[in-house]
Amino acid sequence: MKLPWPVLRQARDGDPFGRGAAAQSAASSGLQPRTATADRIVKSICPYCGVGCAQNVYVKDEAVIQIEGDPDSPVSRGRLCPKGSASLQLTTGESRGHAVLYRRPHGTDWEPLDLETALDMVVDRIIKTRRRTFRWASDDGYRARHTLGIAALGGATLDNEENYLLKKLLTALGIVQIENQARVCHSSTVAGLGTSFGRGGSTTCLQDLQNADCIVIEGSNFAEAHPVGFQ
């Protein structure tokens, strides 16, 4: 029999400060985490940046019901930043695109393409552009063997292994204008932000915080936004 008065439950259950079952209502006692009903857990990696935080993807009835940090990861140890913690929205959000969108030259509307068609178009245009713009030598007669007709801008979701393979491919094609940023959203400001040893969204590396007399943080919780760096 459940005692009606919280103070009596606290005394009987050994919870004098009312932080445990004594403070639990009938409604909350019937709640359980959504992960408790999952059929299986799929190991994955957060898709947002190049840190490589591991995730546990909880699946029920072949649908993703929750995504949380994987405590077994030696990289992130279960930590996720606010974007990584909201990865479920990326998976189940109604606004997520599921097709390649293509706008023809001088066109005004987007049209969906299947992935195979889009990849064939990219390959054909790379081959055609490289063939038209490849230079064996510079105007001064120096050996060049490159093309200036193609440039590559890497995304913020590329990890080290992907960057390595892409760099090998692009270099083999003779592409020299290559920009692979770990945080592509800061690509225009990275050069001016490395005041000490750091690059990216903060003006210095996290280890340099110990050398500061005053730290001014604007706009967000620095530690919450960079949990792996702060661990």
C-alpha positions as a LaTeX table, in Angstrom:
\begin{tabular}{lrrr}
\hline
Residue & $x$ (\AA) & $y$ (\AA) & $z$ (\AA) \\
\hline
Met1 & 0.00 & 0.00 & 0.00 \\
Lys2 & 1.37 & 3.37 & $-1.01$ \\
Leu3 & 1.23 & 5.97 & 1.73 \\
Pro4 & $-0.61$ & 9.15 & 0.62 \\
Trp5 & 1.61 & 11.70 & 2.34 \\
Pro6 & 5.07 & 12.30 & 0.89 \\
Val7 & 6.58 & 12.96 & 4.32 \\
Leu8 & 5.43 & 9.53 & 5.52 \\
Arg9 & 6.88 & 7.87 & 2.44 \\
Gln10 & 10.16 & 9.67 & 3.05 \\
Ala11 & 10.34 & 8.35 & 6.61 \\
Arg12 & 9.33 & 4.82 & 5.70 \\
Asp13 & 11.50 & 4.45 & 2.58 \\
Gly14 & 14.63 & 5.99 & 4.08 \\
Asp15 & 14.49 & 9.00 & 1.76 \\
Pro16 & 14.67 & 11.92 & 4.24 \\
Phe17 & 15.45 & 14.57 & 1.59 \\
Gly18 & 12.67 & 13.52 & $-0.78$ \\
Arg19 & 14.91 & 12.97 & $-3.77$ \\
Gly20 & 13.95 & 9.40 & $-4.61$ \\
Ala21 & 10.76 & 7.38 & $-4.77$ \\
Ala22 & 9.13 & 9.61 & $-2.15$ \\
Ala23 & 8.97 & 12.45 & $-4.65$ \\
Gln24 & 7.69 & 10.29 & $-7.47$ \\
Ser25 & 4.10 & 10.68 & $-8.59$ \\
Ala26 & 1.89 & 7.90 & $-9.86$ \\
Ala27 & 2.24 & 9.25 & $-13.40$ \\
Ser28 & 6.02 & 9.47 & $-13.34$ \\
Ser29 & 6.41 & 6.02 & $-11.78$ \\
Gly30 & 4.82 & 4.53 & $-14.88$ \\
Leu31 & 7.21 & 6.21 & $-17.28$ \\
Gln32 & 10.16 & 4.49 & $-18.91$ \\
Pro33 & 12.80 & 5.61 & $-21.38$ \\
Arg34 & 11.98 & 5.08 & $-25.03$ \\
Thr35 & 15.18 & 3.05 & $-25.37$ \\
Ala36 & 13.74 & 0.36 & $-23.08$ \\
Thr37 & 11.38 & $-0.79$ & $-25.83$ \\
Ala38 & 14.00 & $-0.91$ & $-28.59$ \\
Asp39 & 14.42 & $-4.15$ & $-30.54$ \\
Arg40 & 18.14 & $-3.63$ & $-31.09$ \\
Ile41 & 20.98 & $-1.12$ & $-30.90$ \\
Val42 & 22.99 & $-0.19$ & $-33.99$ \\
Lys43 & 26.44 & 1.33 & $-33.58$ \\
Ser44 & 27.08 & 4.46 & $-35.64$ \\
Ile45 & 29.09 & 7.67 & $-35.85$ \\
Cys46 & 27.70 & 11.20 & $-35.56$ \\
Pro47 & 27.46 & 12.71 & $-39.08$ \\
Tyr48 & 28.04 & 16.34 & $-38.22$ \\
Cys49 & 31.78 & 17.01 & $-37.83$ \\
Gly50 & 35.11 & 15.26 & $-38.11$ \\
Val51 & 35.56 & 14.40 & $-34.40$ \\
Gly52 & 33.94 & 10.99 & $-34.89$ \\
Cys53 & 31.76 & 10.73 & $-31.78$ \\
Ala54 & 30.16 & 7.30 & $-31.53$ \\
Gln55 & 26.41 & 6.85 & $-31.22$ \\
Asn56 & 23.97 & 4.15 & $-30.19$ \\
Val57 & 21.02 & 4.10 & $-32.58$ \\
Tyr58 & 17.95 & 2.49 & $-31.00$ \\
Val59 & 15.67 & 0.72 & $-33.48$ \\
Lys60 & 12.12 & $-0.51$ & $-32.97$ \\
Asp61 & 9.97 & $-2.04$ & $-35.72$ \\
Glu62 & 12.73 & $-1.11$ & $-38.21$ \\
Ala63 & 12.43 & 2.59 & $-37.31$ \\
Val64 & 14.87 & 4.77 & $-35.38$ \\
Ile65 & 13.34 & 5.82 & $-32.07$ \\
Gln66 & 16.34 & 7.38 & $-30.29$ \\
Ile67 & 20.02 & 8.24 & $-30.79$ \\
Glu68 & 22.39 & 8.64 & $-27.84$ \\
Gly69 & 26.12 & 8.78 & $-27.22$ \\
Asp70 & 28.00 & 5.49 & $-27.05$ \\
Pro71 & 29.85 & 5.19 & $-23.72$ \\
Asp72 & 32.11 & 2.48 & $-25.19$ \\
Ser73 & 33.77 & 4.92 & $-27.59$ \\
Pro74 & 37.38 & 5.80 & $-26.69$ \\
Val75 & 36.93 & 9.06 & $-28.60$ \\
Ser76 & 33.79 & 10.56 & $-27.10$ \\
Arg77 & 33.06 & 8.28 & $-24.09$ \\
Gly78 & 29.32 & 8.73 & $-24.53$ \\
Arg79 & 29.44 & 12.50 & $-24.98$ \\
Leu80 & 27.57 & 14.34 & $-27.72$ \\
Cys81 & 27.35 & 18.04 & $-28.49$ \\
Pro82 & 23.93 & 19.67 & $-28.91$ \\
Lys83 & 23.87 & 18.91 & $-32.63$ \\
Gly84 & 24.88 & 15.29 & $-32.09$ \\
Ser85 & 22.27 & 14.94 & $-29.37$ \\
Ala86 & 19.63 & 16.11 & $-31.85$ \\
Ser87 & 20.62 & 13.58 & $-34.54$ \\
Leu88 & 17.22 & 11.90 & $-34.22$ \\
Gln89 & 15.71 & 14.95 & $-35.90$ \\
Leu90 & 18.06 & 14.45 & $-38.85$ \\
Thr91 & 16.81 & 10.88 & $-39.19$ \\
Thr92 & 13.09 & 11.32 & $-38.67$ \\
Gly93 & 12.53 & 15.00 & $-39.47$ \\
Glu94 & 9.86 & 15.74 & $-42.05$ \\
Ser95 & 12.02 & 18.35 & $-43.78$ \\
Arg96 & 14.86 & 15.94 & $-44.57$ \\
Gly97 & 15.45 & 15.44 & $-48.28$ \\
His98 & 15.60 & 11.91 & $-49.65$ \\
Ala99 & 16.55 & 12.65 & $-53.24$ \\
Val100 & 19.25 & 14.55 & $-55.08$ \\
Leu101 & 17.95 & 17.97 & $-56.13$ \\
Tyr102 & 19.23 & 19.35 & $-59.44$ \\
Arg103 & 18.70 & 22.76 & $-61.00$ \\
Arg104 & 19.60 & 22.94 & $-64.66$ \\
Pro105 & 21.66 & 25.84 & $-66.05$ \\
His106 & 19.45 & 28.94 & $-66.22$ \\
Gly107 & 16.68 & 26.96 & $-64.55$ \\
Thr108 & 14.46 & 28.33 & $-61.80$ \\
Asp109 & 13.18 & 25.14 & $-60.20$ \\
Trp110 & 14.76 & 22.10 & $-58.55$ \\
Glu111 & 14.05 & 18.65 & $-59.92$ \\
Pro112 & 14.68 & 15.37 & $-58.07$ \\
Leu113 & 17.17 & 12.87 & $-59.46$ \\
Asp114 & 18.00 & 9.36 & $-58.38$ \\
Leu115 & 21.48 & 8.89 & $-56.93$ \\
Glu116 & 22.86 & 6.80 & $-59.81$ \\
Thr117 & 21.86 & 9.40 & $-62.40$ \\
Ala118 & 23.36 & 12.21 & $-60.34$ \\
Leu119 & 26.66 & 10.34 & $-59.85$ \\
Asp120 & 26.91 & 9.62 & $-63.57$ \\
Met121 & 26.40 & 13.32 & $-64.29$ \\
Val122 & 29.15 & 14.30 & $-61.83$ \\
Val123 & 31.60 & 11.77 & $-63.29$ \\
Asp124 & 30.88 & 12.81 & $-66.88$ \\
Arg125 & 31.42 & 16.49 & $-66.08$ \\
Ile126 & 34.65 & 15.84 & $-64.16$ \\
Ile127 & 36.09 & 13.86 & $-67.07$ \\
Lys128 & 34.97 & 16.42 & $-69.66$ \\
Thr129 & 36.24 & 19.41 & $-67.65$ \\
Arg130 & 39.57 & 17.77 & $-66.86$ \\
Arg131 & 40.10 & 16.85 & $-70.48$ \\
Arg132 & 39.38 & 20.43 & $-71.59$ \\
Thr133 & 41.41 & 22.26 & $-68.94$ \\
Phe134 & 44.32 & 19.93 & $-68.14$ \\
Arg135 & 47.73 & 21.58 & $-68.50$ \\
Trp136 & 50.91 & 19.59 & $-68.94$ \\
Ala137 & 53.12 & 22.68 & $-68.52$ \\
Ser138 & 52.80 & 26.27 & $-67.37$ \\
Asp139 & 53.22 & 29.30 & $-69.60$ \\
Asp140 & 56.85 & 29.49 & $-68.45$ \\
Gly141 & 57.50 & 25.94 & $-69.55$ \\
Tyr142 & 57.54 & 24.38 & $-66.10$ \\
Arg143 & 55.91 & 20.99 & $-65.69$ \\
Ala144 & 52.42 & 21.45 & $-64.22$ \\
Arg145 & 50.24 & 18.41 & $-64.94$ \\
His146 & 47.21 & 19.91 & $-63.26$ \\
Thr147 & 43.81 & 21.39 & $-63.96$ \\
Leu148 & 42.52 & 24.72 & $-62.70$ \\
Gly149 & 39.07 & 24.05 & $-64.07$ \\
Ile150 & 37.99 & 21.98 & $-61.05$ \\
Ala151 & 38.01 & 22.93 & $-57.37$ \\
Ala152 & 37.03 & 20.78 & $-54.38$ \\
Leu153 & 35.42 & 22.03 & $-51.17$ \\
Gly154 & 35.17 & 19.39 & $-48.44$ \\
Gly155 & 32.27 & 19.23 & $-46.03$ \\
Ala156 & 32.31 & 19.42 & $-42.25$ \\
Thr157 & 31.23 & 15.78 & $-41.93$ \\
Leu158 & 34.38 & 14.25 & $-43.41$ \\
Asp159 & 36.54 & 12.22 & $-41.07$ \\
Asn160 & 40.29 & 11.67 & $-41.43$ \\
Glu161 & 39.96 & 8.49 & $-43.46$ \\
Glu162 & 37.52 & 10.04 & $-45.92$ \\
Asn163 & 39.71 & 13.13 & $-46.29$ \\
Tyr164 & 42.73 & 10.92 & $-46.99$ \\
Leu165 & 40.99 & 8.97 & $-49.76$ \\
Leu166 & 39.45 & 12.08 & $-51.32$ \\
Lys167 & 42.80 & 13.88 & $-51.33$ \\
Lys168 & 44.42 & 10.91 & $-53.09$ \\
Leu169 & 41.67 & 10.85 & $-55.71$ \\
Leu170 & 41.70 & 14.60 & $-56.32$ \\
Thr171 & 45.50 & 14.76 & $-56.54$ \\
Ala172 & 45.51 & 11.86 & $-59.01$ \\
Leu173 & 43.08 & 13.83 & $-61.18$ \\
Gly174 & 45.43 & 16.81 & $-61.14$ \\
Ile175 & 43.16 & 18.96 & $-58.99$ \\
Val176 & 45.19 & 21.41 & $-56.90$ \\
Gln177 & 42.47 & 23.73 & $-55.57$ \\
Ile178 & 41.43 & 21.58 & $-52.62$ \\
Glu179 & 39.86 & 22.83 & $-49.41$ \\
Asn180 & 38.84 & 20.19 & $-46.86$ \\
Gln181 & 37.79 & 21.92 & $-43.65$ \\
Ala182 & 37.00 & 20.09 & $-40.45$ \\
Arg183 & 34.50 & 22.87 & $-39.85$ \\
Val184 & 33.60 & 24.13 & $-43.30$ \\
Cys185 & 31.28 & 26.76 & $-41.81$ \\
His186 & 34.40 & 28.57 & $-40.56$ \\
Ser187 & 36.42 & 28.19 & $-43.75$ \\
Ser188 & 36.52 & 31.92 & $-44.42$ \\
Thr189 & 37.74 & 32.81 & $-40.92$ \\
Val190 & 40.03 & 29.93 & $-39.95$ \\
Ala191 & 43.20 & 31.68 & $-41.08$ \\
Gly192 & 42.52 & 34.62 & $-38.78$ \\
Leu193 & 41.50 & 32.55 & $-35.78$ \\
Gly194 & 44.71 & 30.64 & $-35.13$ \\
Thr195 & 46.19 & 33.10 & $-32.63$ \\
Ser196 & 48.01 & 30.36 & $-30.76$ \\
Phe197 & 47.78 & 26.74 & $-31.87$ \\
Gly198 & 44.07 & 26.43 & $-32.51$ \\
Arg199 & 41.91 & 26.37 & $-35.61$ \\
Gly200 & 38.17 & 26.32 & $-36.07$ \\
Gly201 & 35.30 & 27.89 & $-34.23$ \\
Ser202 & 37.22 & 29.05 & $-31.16$ \\
Thr203 & 39.99 & 31.62 & $-31.25$ \\
Thr204 & 42.51 & 29.26 & $-29.73$ \\
Cys205 & 42.97 & 25.63 & $-28.75$ \\
Leu206 & 41.31 & 24.43 & $-25.56$ \\
Gln207 & 44.63 & 23.72 & $-23.85$ \\
Asp208 & 45.41 & 27.44 & $-23.96$ \\
Leu209 & 42.51 & 28.22 & $-21.63$ \\
Gln210 & 44.80 & 27.45 & $-18.69$ \\
Asn211 & 47.01 & 30.39 & $-19.72$ \\
Ala212 & 44.18 & 32.95 & $-19.73$ \\
Asp213 & 43.62 & 35.59 & $-17.07$ \\
Cys214 & 40.15 & 36.37 & $-18.40$ \\
Ile215 & 37.88 & 34.33 & $-20.66$ \\
Val216 & 34.94 & 35.94 & $-22.46$ \\
Ile217 & 32.39 & 33.53 & $-23.95$ \\
Glu218 & 29.73 & 34.94 & $-26.23$ \\
Gly219 & 26.62 & 33.22 & $-27.48$ \\
Ser220 & 26.81 & 29.68 & $-26.14$ \\
Asn221 & 28.06 & 27.34 & $-23.46$ \\
Phe222 & 31.57 & 26.59 & $-24.69$ \\
Ala223 & 31.92 & 23.35 & $-22.74$ \\
Glu224 & 28.48 & 22.08 & $-23.75$ \\
Ala225 & 29.14 & 22.81 & $-27.41$ \\
His226 & 32.55 & 21.05 & $-27.35$ \\
Pro227 & 32.17 & 18.18 & $-24.85$ \\
Val228 & 34.92 & 15.98 & $-26.30$ \\
Gly229 & 37.46 & 18.79 & $-26.24$ \\
Phe230 & 36.54 & 19.66 & $-22.67$ \\
Gln231 & 36.69 & 16.10 & $-21.38$ \\
\hline
\end{tabular}
